Amino acid sequence: MSRYSMIIQWSDEDRLFLVTIPEFADLVVMPCTHGKTREEAIHNGEEVIEMYLEACLAEGESIPEPRTLQIA
């Protein structure tokens, strides 16, 4: 599993869990995927992260570093 962040939020309008991946927010429109359940949203988010990483490598672009939580 990757160390990239995922923000999962419920959308009343869409009736779906929407997924935002902060590390890729400058590269693509967010939210980037969704799911009918939280588990489906997480699964879809992990697939999108993998696709973004593969695309960056294929295009010779730099890969964003995963953000980590710093606890003081």
Predicted model as a PDB file, atoms N, CA, C, CB and O in Angstrom, pLDDT in the B-factor column:
MODEL        1                                                                  
ATOM      1  N   MET A   1       0.852  -1.184   0.000  1.00 57.00           N  
ATOM      2  CA  MET A   1       0.000   0.000   0.000  1.00 57.00           C  
ATOM      3  C   MET A   1       0.893   1.240   0.000  1.00 57.00           C  
ATOM      4  CB  MET A   1      -0.967   0.002   1.231  1.00 57.00           C  
ATOM      5  O   MET A   1       1.944   1.261   0.641  1.00 57.00           O  
ATOM      6  N   SER A   2       0.470   2.252  -0.712  1.00 80.00           N  
ATOM      7  CA  SER A   2       1.267   3.467  -0.818  1.00 80.00           C  
ATOM      8  C   SER A   2       1.151   4.313   0.445  1.00 80.00           C  
ATOM      9  CB  SER A   2       0.836   4.280  -2.038  1.00 80.00           C  
ATOM     10  O   SER A   2       0.276   4.097   1.283  1.00 80.00           O  
ATOM     11  N   ARG A   3       2.047   5.271   0.557  1.00 91.00           N  
ATOM     12  CA  ARG A   3       2.024   6.180   1.706  1.00 91.00           C  
ATOM     13  C   ARG A   3       1.389   7.518   1.344  1.00 91.00           C  
ATOM     14  CB  ARG A   3       3.444   6.404   2.235  1.00 91.00           C  
ATOM     15  O   ARG A   3       1.498   8.482   2.101  1.00 91.00           O  
ATOM     16  N   TYR A   4       0.734   7.582   0.204  1.00 94.00           N  
ATOM     17  CA  TYR A   4       0.086   8.818  -0.199  1.00 94.00           C  
ATOM     18  C   TYR A   4      -1.206   9.022   0.577  1.00 94.00           C  
ATOM     19  CB  TYR A   4      -0.191   8.812  -1.701  1.00 94.00           C  
ATOM     20  O   TYR A   4      -1.866   8.067   0.985  1.00 94.00           O  
ATOM     21  N   SER A   5      -1.548  10.286   0.771  1.00 94.00           N  
ATOM     22  CA  SER A   5      -2.742  10.649   1.540  1.00 94.00           C  
ATOM     23  C   SER A   5      -3.992  10.555   0.687  1.00 94.00           C  
ATOM     24  CB  SER A   5      -2.606  12.060   2.108  1.00 94.00           C  
ATOM     25  O   SER A   5      -3.955  10.778  -0.523  1.00 94.00           O  
ATOM     26  N   MET A   6      -5.096  10.223   1.331  1.00 95.00           N  
ATOM     27  CA  MET A   6      -6.404  10.264   0.687  1.00 95.00           C  
ATOM     28  C   MET A   6      -7.364  10.946   1.646  1.00 95.00           C  
ATOM     29  CB  MET A   6      -6.907   8.828   0.300  1.00 95.00           C  
ATOM     30  O   MET A   6      -7.415  10.617   2.831  1.00 95.00           O  
ATOM     31  N   ILE A   7      -8.114  11.888   1.127  1.00 96.00           N  
ATOM     32  CA  ILE A   7      -9.183  12.504   1.900  1.00 96.00           C  
ATOM     33  C   ILE A   7     -10.483  11.968   1.319  1.00 96.00           C  
ATOM     34  CB  ILE A   7      -9.121  14.091   1.852  1.00 96.00           C  
ATOM     35  O   ILE A   7     -10.746  12.105   0.124  1.00 96.00           O  
ATOM     36  N   ILE A   8     -11.288  11.358   2.174  1.00 97.00           N  
ATOM     37  CA  ILE A   8     -12.545  10.756   1.740  1.00 97.00           C  
ATOM     38  C   ILE A   8     -13.682  11.513   2.415  1.00 97.00           C  
ATOM     39  CB  ILE A   8     -12.600   9.222   2.082  1.00 97.00           C  
ATOM     40  O   ILE A   8     -13.766  11.571   3.642  1.00 97.00           O  
ATOM     41  N   GLN A   9     -14.554  12.092   1.596  1.00 97.00           N  
ATOM     42  CA  GLN A   9     -15.655  12.904   2.109  1.00 97.00           C  
ATOM     43  C   GLN A   9     -16.962  12.467   1.469  1.00 97.00           C  
ATOM     44  CB  GLN A   9     -15.401  14.403   1.849  1.00 97.00           C  
ATOM     45  O   GLN A   9     -17.016  12.168   0.276  1.00 97.00           O  
ATOM     46  N   TRP A  10     -18.004  12.435   2.270  1.00 98.00           N  
ATOM     47  CA  TRP A  10     -19.337  12.109   1.772  1.00 98.00           C  
ATOM     48  C   TRP A  10     -19.920  13.304   1.056  1.00 98.00           C  
ATOM     49  CB  TRP A  10     -20.262  11.665   2.915  1.00 98.00           C  
ATOM     50  O   TRP A  10     -19.803  14.433   1.531  1.00 98.00           O  
ATOM     51  N   SER A  11     -20.554  13.067  -0.092  1.00 97.00           N  
ATOM     52  CA  SER A  11     -21.233  14.110  -0.843  1.00 97.00           C  
ATOM     53  C   SER A  11     -22.729  13.810  -0.845  1.00 97.00           C  
ATOM     54  CB  SER A  11     -20.677  14.211  -2.297  1.00 97.00           C  
ATOM     55  O   SER A  11     -23.168  12.831  -1.450  1.00 97.00           O  
ATOM     56  N   ASP A  12     -23.519  14.657  -0.164  1.00 98.00           N  
ATOM     57  CA  ASP A  12     -24.971  14.490  -0.193  1.00 98.00           C  
ATOM     58  C   ASP A  12     -25.517  14.661  -1.606  1.00 98.00           C  
ATOM     59  CB  ASP A  12     -25.641  15.490   0.751  1.00 98.00           C  
ATOM     60  O   ASP A  12     -26.444  13.963  -2.016  1.00 98.00           O  
ATOM     61  N   GLU A  13     -24.929  15.598  -2.342  1.00 97.00           N  
ATOM     62  CA  GLU A  13     -25.391  15.875  -3.705  1.00 97.00           C  
ATOM     63  C   GLU A  13     -25.198  14.669  -4.620  1.00 97.00           C  
ATOM     64  CB  GLU A  13     -24.654  17.084  -4.278  1.00 97.00           C  
ATOM     65  O   GLU A  13     -26.095  14.311  -5.382  1.00 97.00           O  
ATOM     66  N   ASP A  14     -24.020  14.046  -4.541  1.00 96.00           N  
ATOM     67  CA  ASP A  14     -23.702  12.916  -5.410  1.00 96.00           C  
ATOM     68  C   ASP A  14     -24.116  11.568  -4.815  1.00 96.00           C  
ATOM     69  CB  ASP A  14     -22.222  12.903  -5.703  1.00 96.00           C  
ATOM     70  O   ASP A  14     -24.231  10.567  -5.522  1.00 96.00           O  
ATOM     71  N   ARG A  15     -24.338  11.568  -3.494  1.00 98.00           N  
ATOM     72  CA  ARG A  15     -24.666  10.331  -2.767  1.00 98.00           C  
ATOM     73  C   ARG A  15     -23.532   9.310  -2.918  1.00 98.00           C  
ATOM     74  CB  ARG A  15     -26.007   9.728  -3.285  1.00 98.00           C  
ATOM     75  O   ARG A  15     -23.765   8.113  -3.088  1.00 98.00           O  
ATOM     76  N   LEU A  16     -22.302   9.823  -2.848  1.00 98.00           N  
ATOM     77  CA  LEU A  16     -21.095   9.019  -2.995  1.00 98.00           C  
ATOM     78  C   LEU A  16     -20.024   9.521  -2.037  1.00 98.00           C  
ATOM     79  CB  LEU A  16     -20.582   9.056  -4.451  1.00 98.00           C  
ATOM     80  O   LEU A  16     -20.094  10.652  -1.557  1.00 98.00           O  
ATOM     81  N   PHE A  17     -19.034   8.677  -1.761  1.00 98.00           N  
ATOM     82  CA  PHE A  17     -17.822   9.098  -1.068  1.00 98.00           C  
ATOM     83  C   PHE A  17     -16.846   9.585  -2.130  1.00 98.00           C  
ATOM     84  CB  PHE A  17     -17.205   7.930  -0.204  1.00 98.00           C  
ATOM     85  O   PHE A  17     -16.509   8.837  -3.049  1.00 98.00           O  
ATOM     86  N   LEU A  18     -16.387  10.830  -2.016  1.00 98.00           N  
ATOM     87  CA  LEU A  18     -15.459  11.421  -2.978  1.00 98.00           C  
ATOM     88  C   LEU A  18     -14.041  11.359  -2.434  1.00 98.00           C  
ATOM     89  CB  LEU A  18     -15.852  12.881  -3.296  1.00 98.00           C  
ATOM     90  O   LEU A  18     -13.826  11.530  -1.234  1.00 98.00           O  
ATOM     91  N   VAL A  19     -13.079  11.116  -3.307  1.00 97.00           N  
ATOM     92  CA  VAL A  19     -11.686  10.951  -2.910  1.00 97.00           C  
ATOM     93  C   VAL A  19     -10.828  12.066  -3.497  1.00 97.00           C  
ATOM     94  CB  VAL A  19     -11.157   9.579  -3.355  1.00 97.00           C  
ATOM     95  O   VAL A  19     -10.865  12.340  -4.696  1.00 97.00           O  
ATOM     96  N   THR A  20     -10.059  12.695  -2.623  1.00 96.00           N  
ATOM     97  CA  THR A  20      -9.076  13.695  -3.009  1.00 96.00           C  
ATOM     98  C   THR A  20      -7.705  13.178  -2.573  1.00 96.00           C  
ATOM     99  CB  THR A  20      -9.396  15.101  -2.368  1.00 96.00           C  
ATOM    100  O   THR A  20      -7.559  12.645  -1.473  1.00 96.00           O  
ATOM    101  N   ILE A  21      -6.708  13.337  -3.432  1.00 95.00           N  
ATOM    102  CA  ILE A  21      -5.341  12.923  -3.107  1.00 95.00           C  
ATOM    103  C   ILE A  21      -4.486  14.185  -3.106  1.00 95.00           C  
ATOM    104  CB  ILE A  21      -4.788  11.845  -4.136  1.00 95.00           C  
ATOM    105  O   ILE A  21      -4.094  14.665  -4.169  1.00 95.00           O  
ATOM    106  N   PRO A  22      -4.191  14.731  -1.919  1.00 94.00           N  
ATOM    107  CA  PRO A  22      -3.520  16.030  -1.825  1.00 94.00           C  
ATOM    108  C   PRO A  22      -2.206  16.134  -2.593  1.00 94.00           C  
ATOM    109  CB  PRO A  22      -3.263  16.339  -0.403  1.00 94.00           C  
ATOM    110  O   PRO A  22      -1.926  17.182  -3.175  1.00 94.00           O  
ATOM    111  N   GLU A  23      -1.405  15.095  -2.611  1.00 94.00           N  
ATOM    112  CA  GLU A  23      -0.102  15.161  -3.277  1.00 94.00           C  
ATOM    113  C   GLU A  23      -0.220  15.372  -4.785  1.00 94.00           C  
ATOM    114  CB  GLU A  23       0.677  13.895  -3.006  1.00 94.00           C  
ATOM    115  O   GLU A  23       0.723  15.852  -5.415  1.00 94.00           O  
ATOM    116  N   PHE A  24      -1.358  15.022  -5.365  1.00 92.00           N  
ATOM    117  CA  PHE A  24      -1.551  15.164  -6.810  1.00 92.00           C  
ATOM    118  C   PHE A  24      -2.520  16.292  -7.159  1.00 92.00           C  
ATOM    119  CB  PHE A  24      -2.057  13.857  -7.395  1.00 92.00           C  
ATOM    120  O   PHE A  24      -2.903  16.435  -8.320  1.00 92.00           O  
ATOM    121  N   ALA A  25      -2.915  17.080  -6.187  1.00 90.00           N  
ATOM    122  CA  ALA A  25      -3.915  18.125  -6.402  1.00 90.00           C  
ATOM    123  C   ALA A  25      -3.469  19.178  -7.418  1.00 90.00           C  
ATOM    124  CB  ALA A  25      -4.238  18.798  -5.089  1.00 90.00           C  
ATOM    125  O   ALA A  25      -4.308  19.776  -8.092  1.00 90.00           O  
ATOM    126  N   ASP A  26      -2.159  19.413  -7.535  1.00 87.00           N  
ATOM    127  CA  ASP A  26      -1.661  20.393  -8.506  1.00 87.00           C  
ATOM    128  C   ASP A  26      -1.610  19.835  -9.927  1.00 87.00           C  
ATOM    129  CB  ASP A  26      -0.279  20.869  -8.097  1.00 87.00           C  
ATOM    130  O   ASP A  26      -1.456  20.584 -10.892  1.00 87.00           O  
ATOM    131  N   LEU A  27      -1.738  18.519 -10.046  1.00 82.00           N  
ATOM    132  CA  LEU A  27      -1.585  17.883 -11.352  1.00 82.00           C  
ATOM    133  C   LEU A  27      -2.898  17.552 -12.042  1.00 82.00           C  
ATOM    134  CB  LEU A  27      -0.791  16.640 -11.205  1.00 82.00           C  
ATOM    135  O   LEU A  27      -2.970  17.549 -13.270  1.00 82.00           O  
ATOM    136  N   VAL A  28      -3.936  17.273 -11.262  1.00 82.00           N  
ATOM    137  CA  VAL A  28      -5.217  16.853 -11.827  1.00 82.00           C  
ATOM    138  C   VAL A  28      -6.372  17.466 -11.046  1.00 82.00           C  
ATOM    139  CB  VAL A  28      -5.329  15.320 -11.831  1.00 82.00           C  
ATOM    140  O   VAL A  28      -6.194  17.953  -9.929  1.00 82.00           O  
ATOM    141  N   VAL A  29      -7.542  17.435 -11.641  1.00 86.00           N  
ATOM    142  CA  VAL A  29      -8.740  17.959 -10.997  1.00 86.00           C  
ATOM    143  C   VAL A  29      -9.135  17.036  -9.846  1.00 86.00           C  
ATOM    144  CB  VAL A  29      -9.906  18.101 -12.018  1.00 86.00           C  
ATOM    145  O   VAL A  29      -9.129  15.813  -9.989  1.00 86.00           O  
ATOM    146  N   MET A  30      -9.473  17.622  -8.723  1.00 91.00           N  
ATOM    147  CA  MET A  30      -9.906  16.849  -7.559  1.00 91.00           C  
ATOM    148  C   MET A  30     -11.351  17.185  -7.262  1.00 91.00           C  
ATOM    149  CB  MET A  30      -9.008  17.135  -6.322  1.00 91.00           C  
ATOM    150  O   MET A  30     -11.748  18.312  -7.558  1.00 91.00           O  
ATOM    151  N   PRO A  31     -12.165  16.325  -6.712  1.00 93.00           N  
ATOM    152  CA  PRO A  31     -11.821  14.952  -6.360  1.00 93.00           C  
ATOM    153  C   PRO A  31     -11.565  14.116  -7.609  1.00 93.00           C  
ATOM    154  CB  PRO A  31     -12.935  14.321  -5.524  1.00 93.00           C  
ATOM    155  O   PRO A  31     -12.087  14.403  -8.687  1.00 93.00           O  
ATOM    156  N   CYS A  32     -10.753  13.082  -7.442  1.00 92.00           N  
ATOM    157  CA  CYS A  32     -10.301  12.314  -8.601  1.00 92.00           C  
ATOM    158  C   CYS A  32     -11.030  10.994  -8.788  1.00 92.00           C  
ATOM    159  CB  CYS A  32      -8.843  12.049  -8.485  1.00 92.00           C  
ATOM    160  O   CYS A  32     -10.960  10.406  -9.868  1.00 92.00           O  
ATOM    161  N   THR A  33     -11.723  10.516  -7.770  1.00 96.00           N  
ATOM    162  CA  THR A  33     -12.494   9.291  -7.904  1.00 96.00           C  
ATOM    163  C   THR A  33     -13.549   9.256  -6.799  1.00 96.00           C  
ATOM    164  CB  THR A  33     -11.571   8.036  -7.840  1.00 96.00           C  
ATOM    165  O   THR A  33     -13.683  10.203  -6.024  1.00 96.00           O  
ATOM    166  N   HIS A  34     -14.289   8.164  -6.739  1.00 97.00           N  
ATOM    167  CA  HIS A  34     -15.376   8.080  -5.773  1.00 97.00           C  
ATOM    168  C   HIS A  34     -15.716   6.614  -5.515  1.00 97.00           C  
ATOM    169  CB  HIS A  34     -16.622   8.853  -6.274  1.00 97.00           C  
ATOM    170  O   HIS A  34     -15.131   5.713  -6.116  1.00 97.00           O  
ATOM    171  N   GLY A  35     -16.665   6.392  -4.620  1.00 98.00           N  
ATOM    172  CA  GLY A  35     -17.160   5.050  -4.358  1.00 98.00           C  
ATOM    173  C   GLY A  35     -18.513   5.115  -3.683  1.00 98.00           C  
ATOM    174  O   GLY A  35     -18.832   6.089  -3.002  1.00 98.00           O  
ATOM    175  N   LYS A  36     -19.305   4.079  -3.872  1.00 98.00           N  
ATOM    176  CA  LYS A  36     -20.613   4.006  -3.214  1.00 98.00           C  
ATOM    177  C   LYS A  36     -20.465   3.720  -1.728  1.00 98.00           C  
ATOM    178  CB  LYS A  36     -21.482   2.930  -3.867  1.00 98.00           C  
ATOM    179  O   LYS A  36     -21.319   4.087  -0.922  1.00 98.00           O  
ATOM    180  N   THR A  37     -19.357   3.054  -1.376  1.00 98.00           N  
ATOM    181  CA  THR A  37     -19.047   2.794   0.029  1.00 98.00           C  
ATOM    182  C   THR A  37     -17.664   3.376   0.321  1.00 98.00           C  
ATOM    183  CB  THR A  37     -19.096   1.251   0.355  1.00 98.00           C  
ATOM    184  O   THR A  37     -16.903   3.675  -0.599  1.00 98.00           O  
ATOM    185  N   ARG A  38     -17.348   3.534   1.603  1.00 98.00           N  
ATOM    186  CA  ARG A  38     -16.021   4.024   1.984  1.00 98.00           C  
ATOM    187  C   ARG A  38     -14.942   3.056   1.475  1.00 98.00           C  
ATOM    188  CB  ARG A  38     -15.919   4.193   3.532  1.00 98.00           C  
ATOM    189  O   ARG A  38     -13.899   3.487   0.984  1.00 98.00           O  
ATOM    190  N   GLU A  39     -15.197   1.757   1.596  1.00 98.00           N  
ATOM    191  CA  GLU A  39     -14.229   0.752   1.159  1.00 98.00           C  
ATOM    192  C   GLU A  39     -13.982   0.841  -0.344  1.00 98.00           C  
ATOM    193  CB  GLU A  39     -14.715  -0.653   1.529  1.00 98.00           C  
ATOM    194  O   GLU A  39     -12.842   0.736  -0.796  1.00 98.00           O  
ATOM    195  N   GLU A  40     -15.052   1.034  -1.117  1.00 98.00           N  
ATOM    196  CA  GLU A  40     -14.905   1.172  -2.564  1.00 98.00           C  
ATOM    197  C   GLU A  40     -14.128   2.441  -2.903  1.00 98.00           C  
ATOM    198  CB  GLU A  40     -16.286   1.192  -3.249  1.00 98.00           C  
ATOM    199  O   GLU A  40     -13.295   2.432  -3.809  1.00 98.00           O  
ATOM    200  N   ALA A  41     -14.391   3.525  -2.188  1.00 98.00           N  
ATOM    201  CA  ALA A  41     -13.671   4.779  -2.423  1.00 98.00           C  
ATOM    202  C   ALA A  41     -12.175   4.607  -2.139  1.00 98.00           C  
ATOM    203  CB  ALA A  41     -14.254   5.909  -1.546  1.00 98.00           C  
ATOM    204  O   ALA A  41     -11.341   5.097  -2.901  1.00 98.00           O  
ATOM    205  N   ILE A  42     -11.835   3.917  -1.053  1.00 96.00           N  
ATOM    206  CA  ILE A  42     -10.431   3.673  -0.726  1.00 96.00           C  
ATOM    207  C   ILE A  42      -9.776   2.836  -1.819  1.00 96.00           C  
ATOM    208  CB  ILE A  42     -10.301   2.968   0.643  1.00 96.00           C  
ATOM    209  O   ILE A  42      -8.678   3.156  -2.275  1.00 96.00           O  
ATOM    210  N   HIS A  43     -10.437   1.781  -2.234  1.00 97.00           N  
ATOM    211  CA  HIS A  43      -9.906   0.916  -3.300  1.00 97.00           C  
ATOM    212  C   HIS A  43      -9.676   1.720  -4.579  1.00 97.00           C  
ATOM    213  CB  HIS A  43     -10.873  -0.262  -3.578  1.00 97.00           C  
ATOM    214  O   HIS A  43      -8.613   1.623  -5.193  1.00 97.00           O  
ATOM    215  N   ASN A  44     -10.663   2.506  -4.976  1.00 97.00           N  
ATOM    216  CA  ASN A  44     -10.542   3.322  -6.187  1.00 97.00           C  
ATOM    217  C   ASN A  44      -9.436   4.353  -6.042  1.00 97.00           C  
ATOM    218  CB  ASN A  44     -11.869   4.018  -6.501  1.00 97.00           C  
ATOM    219  O   ASN A  44      -8.700   4.611  -6.994  1.00 97.00           O  
ATOM    220  N   GLY A  45      -9.311   4.950  -4.855  1.00 96.00           N  
ATOM    221  CA  GLY A  45      -8.244   5.921  -4.610  1.00 96.00           C  
ATOM    222  C   GLY A  45      -6.875   5.295  -4.760  1.00 96.00           C  
ATOM    223  O   GLY A  45      -5.978   5.910  -5.337  1.00 96.00           O  
ATOM    224  N   GLU A  46      -6.691   4.081  -4.251  1.00 96.00           N  
ATOM    225  CA  GLU A  46      -5.411   3.397  -4.383  1.00 96.00           C  
ATOM    226  C   GLU A  46      -5.098   3.093  -5.845  1.00 96.00           C  
ATOM    227  CB  GLU A  46      -5.412   2.106  -3.565  1.00 96.00           C  
ATOM    228  O   GLU A  46      -3.945   3.192  -6.263  1.00 96.00           O  
ATOM    229  N   GLU A  47      -6.103   2.728  -6.617  1.00 96.00           N  
ATOM    230  CA  GLU A  47      -5.902   2.487  -8.048  1.00 96.00           C  
ATOM    231  C   GLU A  47      -5.487   3.769  -8.773  1.00 96.00           C  
ATOM    232  CB  GLU A  47      -7.183   1.918  -8.678  1.00 96.00           C  
ATOM    233  O   GLU A  47      -4.618   3.743  -9.644  1.00 96.00           O  
ATOM    234  N   VAL A  48      -6.113   4.889  -8.408  1.00 94.00           N  
ATOM    235  CA  VAL A  48      -5.783   6.167  -9.037  1.00 94.00           C  
ATOM    236  C   VAL A  48      -4.351   6.572  -8.698  1.00 94.00           C  
ATOM    237  CB  VAL A  48      -6.772   7.265  -8.589  1.00 94.00           C  
ATOM    238  O   VAL A  48      -3.624   7.047  -9.570  1.00 94.00           O  
ATOM    239  N   ILE A  49      -3.939   6.394  -7.451  1.00 95.00           N  
ATOM    240  CA  ILE A  49      -2.559   6.706  -7.063  1.00 95.00           C  
ATOM    241  C   ILE A  49      -1.588   5.902  -7.925  1.00 95.00           C  
ATOM    242  CB  ILE A  49      -2.325   6.406  -5.552  1.00 95.00           C  
ATOM    243  O   ILE A  49      -0.613   6.449  -8.440  1.00 95.00           O  
ATOM    244  N   GLU A  50      -1.852   4.622  -8.079  1.00 95.00           N  
ATOM    245  CA  GLU A  50      -0.989   3.768  -8.897  1.00 95.00           C  
ATOM    246  C   GLU A  50      -0.935   4.275 -10.344  1.00 95.00           C  
ATOM    247  CB  GLU A  50      -1.490   2.307  -8.861  1.00 95.00           C  
ATOM    248  O   GLU A  50       0.135   4.301 -10.952  1.00 95.00           O  
ATOM    249  N   MET A  51      -2.081   4.674 -10.891  1.00 94.00           N  
ATOM    250  CA  MET A  51      -2.120   5.186 -12.269  1.00 94.00           C  
ATOM    251  C   MET A  51      -1.335   6.492 -12.387  1.00 94.00           C  
ATOM    252  CB  MET A  51      -3.580   5.405 -12.725  1.00 94.00           C  
ATOM    253  O   MET A  51      -0.604   6.685 -13.359  1.00 94.00           O  
ATOM    254  N   TYR A  52      -1.478   7.393 -11.404  1.00 93.00           N  
ATOM    255  CA  TYR A  52      -0.731   8.654 -11.435  1.00 93.00           C  
ATOM    256  C   TYR A  52       0.767   8.386 -11.406  1.00 93.00           C  
ATOM    257  CB  TYR A  52      -1.133   9.555 -10.251  1.00 93.00           C  
ATOM    258  O   TYR A  52       1.522   8.994 -12.164  1.00 93.00           O  
ATOM    259  N   LEU A  53       1.202   7.477 -10.532  1.00 94.00           N  
ATOM    260  CA  LEU A  53       2.628   7.171 -10.428  1.00 94.00           C  
ATOM    261  C   LEU A  53       3.155   6.580 -11.738  1.00 94.00           C  
ATOM    262  CB  LEU A  53       2.883   6.197  -9.263  1.00 94.00           C  
ATOM    263  O   LEU A  53       4.232   6.957 -12.199  1.00 94.00           O  
ATOM    264  N   GLU A  54       2.409   5.668 -12.329  1.00 95.00           N  
ATOM    265  CA  GLU A  54       2.816   5.080 -13.605  1.00 95.00           C  
ATOM    266  C   GLU A  54       2.893   6.141 -14.702  1.00 95.00           C  
ATOM    267  CB  GLU A  54       1.840   3.968 -14.014  1.00 95.00           C  
ATOM    268  O   GLU A  54       3.817   6.125 -15.515  1.00 95.00           O  
ATOM    269  N   ALA A  55       1.932   7.060 -14.729  1.00 93.00           N  
ATOM    270  CA  ALA A  55       1.929   8.123 -15.745  1.00 93.00           C  
ATOM    271  C   ALA A  55       3.123   9.051 -15.561  1.00 93.00           C  
ATOM    272  CB  ALA A  55       0.617   8.932 -15.681  1.00 93.00           C  
ATOM    273  O   ALA A  55       3.755   9.445 -16.541  1.00 93.00           O  
ATOM    274  N   CYS A  56       3.439   9.403 -14.324  1.00 91.00           N  
ATOM    275  CA  CYS A  56       4.597  10.264 -14.054  1.00 91.00           C  
ATOM    276  C   CYS A  56       5.874   9.602 -14.548  1.00 91.00           C  
ATOM    277  CB  CYS A  56       4.708  10.577 -12.545  1.00 91.00           C  
ATOM    278  O   CYS A  56       6.700  10.241 -15.199  1.00 91.00           O  
ATOM    279  N   LEU A  57       6.033   8.324 -14.239  1.00 93.00           N  
ATOM    280  CA  LEU A  57       7.227   7.603 -14.678  1.00 93.00           C  
ATOM    281  C   LEU A  57       7.298   7.516 -16.192  1.00 93.00           C  
ATOM    282  CB  LEU A  57       7.254   6.205 -14.078  1.00 93.00           C  
ATOM    283  O   LEU A  57       8.362   7.727 -16.773  1.00 93.00           O  
ATOM    284  N   ALA A  58       6.181   7.210 -16.840  1.00 96.00           N  
ATOM    285  CA  ALA A  58       6.150   7.068 -18.296  1.00 96.00           C  
ATOM    286  C   ALA A  58       6.467   8.381 -18.999  1.00 96.00           C  
ATOM    287  CB  ALA A  58       4.789   6.562 -18.745  1.00 96.00           C  
ATOM    288  O   ALA A  58       7.083   8.379 -20.065  1.00 96.00           O  
ATOM    289  N   GLU A  59       6.050   9.510 -18.408  1.00 94.00           N  
ATOM    290  CA  GLU A  59       6.258  10.812 -19.023  1.00 94.00           C  
ATOM    291  C   GLU A  59       7.534  11.494 -18.547  1.00 94.00           C  
ATOM    292  CB  GLU A  59       5.081  11.698 -18.745  1.00 94.00           C  
ATOM    293  O   GLU A  59       7.839  12.613 -18.958  1.00 94.00           O  
ATOM    294  N   GLY A  60       8.283  10.808 -17.671  1.00 95.00           N  
ATOM    295  CA  GLY A  60       9.537  11.368 -17.169  1.00 95.00           C  
ATOM    296  C   GLY A  60       9.348  12.539 -16.226  1.00 95.00           C  
ATOM    297  O   GLY A  60      10.265  13.339 -16.038  1.00 95.00           O  
ATOM    298  N   GLU A  61       8.179  12.647 -15.638  1.00 92.00           N  
ATOM    299  CA  GLU A  61       7.903  13.727 -14.686  1.00 92.00           C  
ATOM    300  C   GLU A  61       8.322  13.309 -13.283  1.00 92.00           C  
ATOM    301  CB  GLU A  61       6.405  14.110 -14.707  1.00 92.00           C  
ATOM    302  O   GLU A  61       8.403  12.122 -12.969  1.00 92.00           O  
ATOM    303  N   SER A  62       8.584  14.305 -12.451  1.00 91.00           N  
ATOM    304  CA  SER A  62       8.946  13.990 -11.070  1.00 91.00           C  
ATOM    305  C   SER A  62       7.720  13.491 -10.310  1.00 91.00           C  
ATOM    306  CB  SER A  62       9.553  15.227 -10.366  1.00 91.00           C  
ATOM    307  O   SER A  62       6.595  13.928 -10.554  1.00 91.00           O  
ATOM    308  N   ILE A  63       7.962  12.581  -9.402  1.00 91.00           N  
ATOM    309  CA  ILE A  63       6.894  11.988  -8.602  1.00 91.00           C  
ATOM    310  C   ILE A  63       6.786  12.768  -7.299  1.00 91.00           C  
ATOM    311  CB  ILE A  63       7.160  10.468  -8.329  1.00 91.00           C  
ATOM    312  O   ILE A  63       7.783  12.936  -6.597  1.00 91.00           O  
ATOM    313  N   PRO A  64       5.589  13.246  -6.964  1.00 91.00           N  
ATOM    314  CA  PRO A  64       5.430  13.967  -5.698  1.00 91.00           C  
ATOM    315  C   PRO A  64       5.771  13.068  -4.511  1.00 91.00           C  
ATOM    316  CB  PRO A  64       3.993  14.500  -5.560  1.00 91.00           C  
ATOM    317  O   PRO A  64       5.449  11.880  -4.509  1.00 91.00           O  
ATOM    318  N   GLU A  65       6.413  13.633  -3.524  1.00 91.00           N  
ATOM    319  CA  GLU A  65       6.727  12.895  -2.303  1.00 91.00           C  
ATOM    320  C   GLU A  65       5.451  12.725  -1.472  1.00 91.00           C  
ATOM    321  CB  GLU A  65       7.830  13.628  -1.478  1.00 91.00           C  
ATOM    322  O   GLU A  65       4.635  13.643  -1.394  1.00 91.00           O  
ATOM    323  N   PRO A  66       5.279  11.564  -0.857  1.00 92.00           N  
ATOM    324  CA  PRO A  66       4.145  11.396   0.054  1.00 92.00           C  
ATOM    325  C   PRO A  66       4.270  12.360   1.230  1.00 92.00           C  
ATOM    326  CB  PRO A  66       4.060   9.937   0.560  1.00 92.00           C  
ATOM    327  O   PRO A  66       5.365  12.575   1.748  1.00 92.00           O  
ATOM    328  N   ARG A  67       3.171  12.925   1.639  1.00 87.00           N  
ATOM    329  CA  ARG A  67       3.172  13.801   2.812  1.00 87.00           C  
ATOM    330  C   ARG A  67       3.032  12.924   4.052  1.00 87.00           C  
ATOM    331  CB  ARG A  67       2.016  14.870   2.737  1.00 87.00           C  
ATOM    332  O   ARG A  67       2.265  11.961   4.069  1.00 87.00           O  
ATOM    333  N   THR A  68       3.781  13.277   5.077  1.00 84.00           N  
ATOM    334  CA  THR A  68       3.702  12.516   6.311  1.00 84.00           C  
ATOM    335  C   THR A  68       3.245  13.422   7.446  1.00 84.00           C  
ATOM    336  CB  THR A  68       5.058  11.871   6.642  1.00 84.00           C  
ATOM    337  O   THR A  68       3.515  14.623   7.450  1.00 84.00           O  
ATOM    338  N   LEU A  69       2.565  12.838   8.386  1.00 83.00           N  
ATOM    339  CA  LEU A  69       2.070  13.563   9.552  1.00 83.00           C  
ATOM    340  C   LEU A  69       3.192  13.674  10.567  1.00 83.00           C  
ATOM    341  CB  LEU A  69       0.828  12.860  10.170  1.00 83.00           C  
ATOM    342  O   LEU A  69       3.772  12.667  10.974  1.00 83.00           O  
ATOM    343  N   GLN A  70       3.494  14.881  10.970  1.00 82.00           N  
ATOM    344  CA  GLN A  70       4.529  15.122  11.969  1.00 82.00           C  
ATOM    345  C   GLN A  70       3.858  15.377  13.317  1.00 82.00           C  
ATOM    346  CB  GLN A  70       5.438  16.325  11.559  1.00 82.00           C  
ATOM    347  O   GLN A  70       3.155  16.373  13.488  1.00 82.00           O  
ATOM    348  N   ILE A  71       4.071  14.496  14.245  1.00 85.00           N  
ATOM    349  CA  ILE A  71       3.503  14.653  15.574  1.00 85.00           C  
ATOM    350  C   ILE A  71       4.589  15.123  16.518  1.00 85.00           C  
ATOM    351  CB  ILE A  71       2.871  13.335  16.074  1.00 85.00           C  
ATOM    352  O   ILE A  71       5.633  14.485  16.657  1.00 85.00           O  
ATOM    353  N   ALA A  72       4.328  16.251  17.165  1.00 75.00           N  
ATOM    354  CA  ALA A  72       5.342  16.826  18.055  1.00 75.00           C  
ATOM    355  C   ALA A  72       5.319  16.156  19.408  1.00 75.00           C  
ATOM    356  CB  ALA A  72       5.129  18.326  18.217  1.00 75.00           C  
ATOM    357  O   ALA A  72       6.105  16.511  20.286  1.00 75.00           O  
TER     358      ALA A  72                                                      
ENDMDL                                                                          
END                                                                             
